[in-house]
Amino acid sequence: MAPQSDPPTPDRAGADASDADLPFVSVVIPVYNDPEGIRATIDALRRQTFPASGYEVIVADNGSTDETRDVVEGYLEAFDGLRLVVEDEVQGSYAARNAGIAAATGEVIAFVDADMIVDPDWVGAVAWRMARTDADYLACDVRLFTPGDEGVVAEYNRRNDLHVERFVAELSFAPTCCLVVRRSLLADVGGFDSRLQSGGDYEFGNRVAASGRDLEYASDIAMYHPTRTTLGALLRKSRRVGRGKTQLRRYYPDRYGRPLFAALNPAAFLPPRPSFMRRSVRGWNDLSARRQVVFLLVSYIASLAKAYGQLLELASPTETGAE
């Protein structure tokens, strides 16, 4: 597949935003030290065809130490629906999302990550879907794209990451970067666990599923996420995910098992199986043998970083400041 310099346009009809019974949508964006990412996301949300009176955008800054907060404040006067809240007591994206939830006024709350892009009819599509169904928990599709030339790491990330439909069907969760929920759901099951640095979307989705609710996936509502283009960025994410796995087991051992056993499991240090690669990497069978070997190596290094993250969290637990 050729590298993608811009997000593709989804092949679906736009939502009808003229219906008077569509719910008010609160869009919550957590951000930390990402001025360019939050600028791109706000710009996309300013261009919505949905009536301005029907949605708001809440940026939850998690104690940024660079110009991120200045960038957001620069939009406040021109973008009436934009608000800025600050969560600088607890360090973590889930704490920031909870701060956004607390400030939100909408019946429907949609989460977007800073640096993501959405189509002009995205808010309308979300509102229409939530009005026309009884969904309490909805996952949008995520399509990865690479700005500029696409290297090996970016291609691997694009082909391997964010299998949202499978996450919903098999693991009972949606990544928070593409999650839409009703306020009534949050009132019932609670918000995100702010103690977690990673895996909070997994724990939240599992909690929703345990409440007896259906988790739904909308393949026709697309969002766009830039790929990680360097091996360092990929490994930092893997290490953070590994830490999150240990955190989940520390706080929820009855659900996820004991952290010591999982962190010391020899299987975590073995190379990925070919069957795993075929399932994980989109279009695996279409890749050349050389490319498959390279991707297998990248996947193994990433899995070792994840295993290291589990051990690191076991030896030095993360303190977010959350109760």
C-alpha positions in Angstrom: 0.0 0.0 0.0 1.3 3.4 -0.9 2.1 5.8 1.9 -0.7 8.1 2.9 0.1 11.8 3.3 -3.4 12.7 4.3 -6.3 10.9 5.9 -8.6 9.3 3.4 -12.2 10.2 3.1 -14.6 7.5 4.4 -17.1 6.0 2.0 -20.3 6.8 3.8 -23.1 9.3 3.6 -22.9 12.2 6.1 -25.3 12.4 9.0 -28.4 14.5 8.8 -27.6 17.3 11.3 -31.0 19.0 10.8 -33.0 16.7 13.1 -34.1 18.6 16.2 -33.9 15.6 18.5 -30.2 14.9 18.1 -28.4 15.0 21.5 -25.9 17.6 22.6 -22.4 16.2 22.2 -19.4 17.0 24.5 -16.1 16.2 22.9 -13.3 15.6 25.5 -9.6 15.8 24.5 -6.9 15.0 27.0 -3.5 16.6 26.2 -0.1 16.8 27.6 2.8 18.6 26.0 1.5 18.3 22.4 1.0 21.8 20.9 0.9 20.7 17.3 -1.3 17.7 18.0 -3.9 19.7 19.8 -3.9 22.4 17.1 -4.6 19.8 14.4 -7.5 18.3 16.5 -9.1 21.6 17.4 -8.9 22.7 13.7 -10.7 19.6 12.6 -13.4 20.1 15.3 -13.9 23.7 14.3 -14.8 22.7 10.8 -17.8 20.6 11.8 -21.0 20.9 9.7 -23.0 20.1 12.8 -24.7 23.2 14.3 -22.4 25.0 16.8 -25.2 25.0 19.3 -25.2 21.2 19.3 -21.7 20.4 20.6 -18.9 21.6 22.7 -15.2 20.8 22.8 -13.4 20.4 26.2 -9.6 20.3 26.2 -8.4 18.7 29.4 -4.7 19.8 29.9 -2.8 17.4 32.1 -0.3 19.9 33.5 1.6 20.6 30.2 4.9 22.3 30.7 5.3 23.7 27.2 3.2 26.0 25.0 0.3 23.5 24.7 -2.0 25.5 27.0 -1.2 28.7 25.3 -2.2 27.1 21.9 -5.6 26.1 23.3 -6.1 29.5 24.9 -5.4 31.1 21.6 -8.5 29.4 20.1 -10.9 30.3 22.9 -12.1 33.7 21.6 -12.7 32.5 18.0 -14.2 29.1 18.9 -17.2 29.7 21.1 -17.8 26.0 21.8 -14.2 25.4 23.1 -13.4 25.2 26.8 -10.1 24.5 28.6 -9.9 22.6 31.9 -6.7 21.8 33.8 -5.9 18.6 35.7 -2.4 19.1 37.1 -2.8 17.3 40.4 -3.0 13.7 39.0 -0.7 12.9 36.2 -2.3 10.6 33.6 -4.6 10.8 30.6 -7.5 9.0 32.5 -7.4 11.7 35.2 -7.6 14.3 32.4 -10.5 12.6 30.8 -12.3 12.5 34.1 -11.8 16.2 34.5 -13.3 16.7 31.0 -16.2 14.5 32.0 -16.8 16.6 35.1 -16.9 19.8 33.0 -19.0 18.3 30.1 -22.7 19.3 29.8 -23.7 16.9 27.0 -25.9 13.9 27.1 -23.3 12.2 24.9 -19.6 12.3 25.6 -17.1 11.5 22.8 -13.4 11.1 23.5 -10.7 12.1 21.0 -6.9 12.0 21.4 -4.9 15.1 20.8 -3.3 14.8 17.3 -6.2 12.9 15.8 -8.3 14.3 12.9 -12.0 13.8 12.2 -14.1 14.5 9.1 -16.4 17.6 9.0 -19.5 15.5 9.6 -18.0 13.4 12.5 -19.9 15.1 15.4 -23.1 14.9 13.3 -22.6 11.2 12.6 -22.0 10.5 16.3 -25.1 12.4 17.4 -27.2 10.7 14.7 -26.0 7.2 15.7 -26.6 7.8 19.4 -30.1 9.3 18.7 -31.1 6.5 16.4 -29.9 3.5 18.5 -30.0 2.6 22.2 -26.2 2.3 22.3 -24.6 3.4 25.6 -21.1 2.5 24.5 -19.9 3.0 21.0 -16.5 2.6 19.3 -15.7 4.5 16.1 -13.4 3.1 13.5 -9.8 4.4 13.6 -7.7 4.6 10.4 -4.0 5.2 10.7 -2.2 7.5 8.3 1.4 8.6 7.9 2.1 12.3 7.1 4.8 12.5 4.4 7.0 9.5 3.4 6.3 6.3 5.2 9.2 4.3 6.7 9.3 0.8 8.0 8.2 1.6 11.5 5.3 3.8 10.4 4.1 1.1 8.0 4.4 -1.5 10.7 2.4 0.7 13.1 -0.3 1.4 10.4 -0.7 -2.2 9.7 -0.5 -3.5 13.2 -2.2 -1.0 15.6 -5.8 -0.2 16.7 -7.8 -3.2 15.6 -10.9 -1.6 17.1 -13.5 -4.0 15.8 -11.6 -7.0 17.3 -11.0 -5.2 20.5 -14.7 -4.6 21.0 -15.7 -8.1 19.9 -13.0 -10.2 21.7 -11.7 -8.0 24.5 -14.8 -6.0 25.5 -13.3 -2.6 25.2 -12.7 0.3 22.8 -9.6 2.6 22.9 -10.5 5.9 24.4 -9.3 7.7 21.3 -12.5 6.6 19.5 -15.0 6.0 22.4 -18.5 7.5 22.6 -20.6 7.0 25.7 -23.8 8.3 27.3 -23.7 10.4 30.5 -26.2 7.9 32.0 -23.6 5.1 31.6 -20.9 7.1 33.4 -23.4 7.9 36.2 -24.0 4.1 36.6 -20.6 2.5 36.2 -18.3 5.5 37.0 -15.5 7.1 35.1 -12.0 6.0 34.4 -9.5 4.7 37.0 -7.1 7.6 37.4 -4.5 5.4 39.1 -3.8 3.7 35.7 -1.2 5.1 33.2 -2.3 2.6 30.6 -5.1 0.1 30.3 -7.8 2.3 31.7 -9.8 2.0 28.5 -9.6 -1.8 28.8 -10.7 -1.8 32.5 -13.5 0.6 31.8 -14.8 -1.4 28.8 -14.7 -4.6 30.8 -16.6 -2.9 33.6 -19.3 -1.7 31.2 -19.6 -5.2 29.7 -19.9 -6.7 33.2 -22.8 -4.4 33.8 -24.7 -6.3 31.1 -24.5 -3.6 28.4 -23.7 -4.2 24.8 -20.6 -2.7 23.3 -21.1 -1.5 19.8 -18.8 -0.8 16.9 -19.5 1.8 14.1 -17.4 0.9 11.1 -18.8 3.8 9.1 -17.8 6.5 11.6 -14.1 7.0 10.9 -11.4 8.9 12.8 -7.8 9.3 11.8 -4.7 8.7 13.9 -1.1 9.5 12.8 1.3 6.6 13.0 4.3 6.5 15.2 7.2 6.9 12.8 10.2 6.1 15.0 11.2 2.9 16.8 11.7 5.0 20.0 8.1 6.2 19.9 6.9 2.7 19.3 8.9 1.2 22.2 7.9 4.0 24.6 4.2 3.1 23.9 5.0 -0.6 24.4 6.7 0.0 27.7 3.8 2.1 28.9 1.3 -0.6 27.9 3.5 -3.1 29.8 3.4 -0.9 32.9 -0.4 -0.7 32.5 -0.7 -4.4 32.5 1.0 -4.7 35.8 -1.1 -1.8 37.2 -4.3 -3.6 36.2 -3.2 -6.7 37.9 -2.1 -4.8 41.0 -5.4 -3.0 41.4 -7.7 -5.8 40.0 -6.1 -9.2 40.7 -9.4 -11.0 40.8 -10.0 -9.9 37.2 -6.6 -9.9 35.6 -4.4 -12.1 37.7 -1.5 -11.5 40.0 1.2 -9.1 38.7 4.2 -11.1 39.8 3.2 -14.3 37.9 2.4 -12.4 34.7 5.6 -10.3 34.7 7.8 -13.3 35.2 6.0 -15.5 32.6 8.6 -16.8 30.2 6.1 -16.5 27.3 6.4 -12.7 27.5 10.0 -13.0 26.3 9.5 -15.3 23.4 9.3 -14.1 19.7 5.8 -13.7 18.3 4.3 -16.7 16.5 3.6 -16.5 12.8 -0.1 -17.1 13.6 0.0 -14.0 15.8 1.6 -11.9 13.0 -1.0 -13.1 10.5 -3.7 -12.0 12.8 -2.2 -8.8 14.0 -0.6 -7.3 10.9 -3.1 -6.2 8.3 -2.3 -7.6 4.9 0.4 -9.9 6.3 0.2 -12.4 3.5 0.7 -9.7 0.9 4.0 -8.6 2.3 7.3 -9.8 0.8 9.3 -12.4 2.8 11.9 -9.7 3.6 9.3 -7.3 4.9 7.7 -10.1 7.0 11.1 -10.7 8.7 11.6 -7.0 9.4 8.1 -6.7 10.9 8.6 -9.9 12.9 11.8 -8.3 14.4 10.0 -5.0 15.1 7.2 -6.9 16.8 9.6 -8.9 18.9 11.5 -5.8 20.1 8.1 -4.2 20.9 7.0 -7.2 22.9 10.3 -7.2 24.8 9.7 -3.5 25.6 6.2 -4.4 26.9 7.7 -7.2 29.1 10.3 -4.7 30.4 7.5 -2.3 31.2 5.7 -5.0 33.3 8.9 -5.7 35.2 9.7 -2.0 35.6 6.2 -1.3 37.1 6.6 -4.3 39.4 9.9 -3.0 40.7 9.0 0.7 40.8 5.3 1.3 40.9 4.0 4.5 39.2 2.6 7.1 41.5 0.1 9.3 39.8 -1.2 11.0 42.9 -4.7 9.5 42.5 -6.5 8.1 45.5 
